[in-house]
């Protein structure tokens, strides 16, 4: 047979999804699996979004415009305005999930061999999209001990060379829950201007910020009109991961023009998802508040619970609905596999994402896992009990001195 | 600002969609536009598919599996069996439209610089996906005079070199409506085996074959288990272009394994679209028959009508719902633009896709257009009247000697 492409071989498996076959096997054996691995909220989609589905009155499910429906793009304007993001419908390109927005941003802006600086741990699929585009991720380390704060500007500058073309951040951060401070955002802004880089910012978790600190969008950084690209998605804010509706937003018309060619090639973003997403913008304030309050509660439950398990440490995430926690194990991937394949406590086990997949530095994050707090409080509490038992029984337990 | 990527600059604009702004302007001026440019059928989606939408009883629109729902993949087995394609659910990967299936096939199988041989005229977006993957399309010319039949094997072999990694066909063909014969398919099979190439075959129009000739899927060619990749989509067979559900099917597990990594990176195909597509498999035989009969009628109307306009020539397409026709004009893109910007007949005009966008050979197809017969008979008849008038008035008219 002909050979698989180098890119096809190099593409990482998703650290979030690669253990899914083991989880399926466990379920077949009758074991209940608590899914702490994936950012799939169990909270309901807004009723207005679900109603819009039932009320679709079309006899043909036809293509939508490559850029997305005009009506939807117009309706997004007041939504962004609530976050002081002032844009026009023309600035918005609707994509098939935030995933496609990242891929198209990389495709349109980066040449093969170009480098993107990304603070690690980072959302693993950025690596995958970089490989798809032939670009190279250079990670800048952040540490659990420092709560994943951004390193000083000198650390960035050490990585910058003639191939450096972009910085990519996720804010609030997946997987760490870190929220960039005003000082950090200004530091990034200055770097981007100084070296004339692109700045891609994935801000899909803006609804979930738990401290008094402000959320600073890249679209609010002065002087970055030509450099900043916002990546967005409705997946997390409306519990609509399955409808595959995201957005790429930039004030730079040249980027939009290039991205639109990739959009035309894939014809259109999902019609049905756009209808649901557009209707979901009518969700009442209570919807946002209830969801927010729920996450506040879950965050407290999870983080308190984790830090009470001997040998476990989690910083307190400031946003999103993930945390990266340190476990007393030799290798978190081995541990996660063991939990699914060889362990259960009273017929139950936990599935987590090994954090090594969120790092590119070899060996980094080897005793860390990403945990999503997307399950209801009782399930989280029970999952914590199961995790505690698993850590007690795991043969590869390693305690710090 | 930083530079747009070379790929972003090289990406072609869609010949099908790039004139859309002119069409929108015409509509704003109150002109009715007959859309002959795009393969968006006006026939209804199956009622069972629409009903499934109304009956969705989920409170969370969550991710679906990266490979697509197991239930849907299982239900596809008897569908393919009707066409003598015998596969298992594991062989199928559900994609976000046929577009994503092409992109992922290229990404997983082709290295930057690799060459793919494609008979031209070809579906324009293959070029776009090849550029996305850094691969190079080498086209082999077919001609309107010979009804777009495949050239002899020697013509293919002239193009084959150490960079050649794949052949891509579309059967029945978009844009020409050509259906590959048994002899041609065997010729391609022998080439693929001799040079150990991948064979990608886009067969989304298999329902629409108007001659007694058999449809031969690549999955039915012997000895190509490791080489053949079928690209599919429900867009055309169920008038469901907007739901973005396609498939990549191959018996080669290594290809599937590589493709699945790209699938995991984009998380999942559209949930809602899969629900509709799965339900649409229950469409009664009458649905398929009615749609088929309608296209037979439209094909006759269009092709007869075209060939009756002085100076126009169209071969008789054997499948799909397009034809590539020769017009008595200096430059079909100029003509198509003129139809939208500067012409109307009794308040109406036509939009067609300039065929040059379906060729890579410079100058090829310059007096050709792709016409989709996706409008109802009366509209097609009226569009033919308008086209005839346009050709009479067009300042760039050029008649053959």
Contacts between the chains, C-beta under 8 A, distances in Angstrom:
chain1	res1	chain2	res2	distance
A	1	B	196	7.1
A	1	B	226	3.5
A	1	B	227	6.5
A	1	B	252	6.3
A	1	B	254	7.0
A	2	B	109	6.9
A	2	B	165	6.1
A	2	B	166	7.6
A	2	B	196	5.4
A	2	B	197	6.1
A	2	B	198	5.3
A	2	B	226	7.8
A	2	B	227	6.7
A	4	B	108	6.3
A	4	B	109	6.7
A	4	B	254	5.7
A	4	B	255	7.0
A	4	B	258	4.8
A	5	B	107	6.9
A	5	B	108	6.0
A	5	B	109	5.7
A	5	B	110	5.5
A	5	B	111	4.9
A	5	B	114	7.8
A	5	B	258	7.3
A	6	B	111	5.6
A	7	B	107	6.2
A	7	B	108	7.7
A	7	B	111	7.2
A	8	B	107	6.7
A	8	B	108	4.0
A	8	B	109	6.9
A	8	B	258	3.5
A	8	B	259	7.7
A	8	B	261	7.1
A	8	B	262	7.9
A	9	B	258	7.0
A	11	B	258	7.0
A	11	B	261	3.9
A	11	B	262	6.4
A	11	B	265	7.1
A	12	B	261	7.1
A	13	B	261	5.9
A	13	B	264	6.5
A	14	B	66	7.7
A	14	B	261	7.8
A	14	B	264	3.9
A	14	B	265	6.7
A	17	B	66	6.1
A	17	B	264	4.9
A	17	B	267	8.0
A	18	B	264	7.3
A	20	B	65	7.6
A	38	B	63	7.3
A	40	B	62	5.3
A	40	B	63	5.4
A	41	B	60	7.4
A	42	B	60	6.7
A	43	B	60	7.3
A	44	B	59	4.4
A	44	B	60	5.9
A	45	B	58	7.8
A	45	B	59	6.6
A	45	B	60	5.7
A	45	B	61	5.0
A	49	B	61	7.5
A	50	B	56	7.9
A	50	B	58	7.6
A	50	B	59	7.1
A	50	B	61	7.8
A	53	B	53	6.4
A	53	B	54	7.9
A	53	B	56	5.9
A	53	B	272	7.2
A	54	B	53	7.9
A	54	B	54	5.6
A	54	B	56	7.6
A	56	B	50	8.0
A	56	B	53	5.9
A	56	B	54	7.6
A	58	B	45	7.8
A	58	B	50	7.7
A	59	B	44	4.5
A	59	B	45	6.6
A	59	B	50	7.1
A	60	B	41	7.4
A	60	B	42	6.7
A	60	B	43	7.3
A	60	B	44	5.9
A	60	B	45	5.7
A	60	B	239	5.3
A	61	B	45	4.9
A	61	B	49	7.5
A	61	B	50	7.8
A	61	B	239	7.0
A	61	B	240	4.7
A	61	B	241	7.2
A	61	B	242	4.5
A	61	B	243	5.3
A	61	B	276	6.8
A	62	B	40	5.3
A	62	B	239	7.5
A	62	B	241	5.5
A	62	B	242	5.0
A	63	B	38	7.3
A	63	B	40	5.4
A	63	B	241	4.5
A	63	B	242	5.4
A	64	B	242	5.8
A	65	B	20	7.7
A	66	B	14	7.7
A	66	B	17	6.1
A	96	B	96	5.6
A	96	B	244	6.9
A	96	B	266	7.6
A	96	B	270	7.7
A	97	B	266	6.6
A	97	B	267	6.5
A	99	B	265	6.7
A	99	B	266	4.4
A	99	B	267	5.8
A	100	B	266	6.8
A	103	B	266	7.5
A	107	B	5	6.9
A	107	B	7	6.1
A	107	B	8	6.6
A	107	B	132	6.1
A	108	B	4	6.3
A	108	B	5	6.0
A	108	B	7	7.7
A	108	B	8	4.0
A	109	B	2	6.9
A	109	B	4	6.7
A	109	B	5	5.7
A	109	B	8	6.9
A	110	B	5	5.5
A	111	B	5	4.9
A	111	B	6	5.6
A	111	B	7	7.2
A	112	B	112	6.2
A	112	B	134	6.4
A	114	B	5	7.8
A	125	B	264	8.0
A	125	B	265	4.7
A	125	B	266	7.9
A	125	B	267	7.8
A	128	B	261	7.1
A	128	B	262	7.4
A	128	B	264	7.7
A	128	B	265	3.6
A	129	B	265	6.4
A	132	B	107	6.1
A	132	B	262	6.9
A	132	B	265	7.3
A	133	B	7	8.0
A	134	B	112	6.4
A	134	B	134	6.2
A	165	B	2	6.1
A	166	B	2	7.6
A	196	B	1	7.1
A	196	B	2	5.4
A	197	B	2	6.2
A	198	B	2	5.3
A	226	B	1	3.5
A	226	B	2	7.8
A	227	B	1	6.5
A	227	B	2	6.7
A	239	B	60	5.2
A	239	B	61	7.0
A	239	B	62	7.5
A	240	B	61	4.7
A	241	B	61	7.2
A	241	B	62	5.5
A	241	B	63	4.5
A	241	B	267	7.4
A	241	B	268	7.6
A	242	B	61	4.5
A	242	B	62	5.0
A	242	B	63	5.4
A	242	B	64	5.7
A	242	B	268	6.6
A	242	B	270	7.2
A	242	B	271	3.0
A	242	B	272	7.1
A	243	B	61	5.2
A	243	B	270	6.7
A	243	B	271	6.3
A	243	B	272	6.1
A	244	B	96	6.9
A	244	B	244	7.6
A	244	B	268	7.2
A	244	B	269	7.5
A	244	B	270	4.8
A	244	B	271	7.6
A	252	B	1	6.3
A	254	B	1	7.0
A	254	B	4	5.7
A	255	B	4	7.0
A	258	B	4	4.8
A	258	B	5	7.3
A	258	B	8	3.5
A	258	B	9	6.9
A	258	B	11	7.0
A	259	B	8	7.6
A	261	B	8	7.1
A	261	B	11	3.9
A	261	B	12	7.1
A	261	B	13	5.9
A	261	B	14	7.8
A	261	B	128	7.0
A	262	B	8	7.8
A	262	B	11	6.4
A	262	B	128	7.4
A	262	B	132	7.0
A	264	B	13	6.5
A	264	B	14	3.9
A	264	B	17	4.9
A	264	B	18	7.4
A	264	B	125	8.0
A	264	B	128	7.6
A	265	B	11	7.1
A	265	B	14	6.7
A	265	B	99	6.7
A	265	B	125	4.6
A	265	B	128	3.6
A	265	B	129	6.4
A	265	B	132	7.3
A	266	B	96	7.6
A	266	B	97	6.6
A	266	B	99	4.3
A	266	B	100	6.8
A	266	B	103	7.5
A	266	B	125	7.8
A	267	B	17	8.0
A	267	B	97	6.5
A	267	B	99	5.8
A	267	B	125	7.8
A	267	B	241	7.3
A	268	B	241	7.6
A	268	B	242	6.6
A	268	B	244	7.2
A	269	B	244	7.5
A	270	B	96	7.7
A	270	B	242	7.3
A	270	B	243	6.8
A	270	B	244	4.8
A	270	B	270	4.7
A	270	B	272	7.2
A	270	B	273	6.2
A	271	B	242	3.0
A	271	B	243	6.3
A	271	B	244	7.6
A	272	B	53	7.2
A	272	B	242	7.1
A	272	B	243	6.1
A	272	B	270	7.2
A	272	B	272	4.1
A	272	B	273	6.4
A	272	B	276	7.4
A	273	B	270	6.2
A	273	B	272	6.4
A	276	B	61	6.8
A	276	B	272	7.4
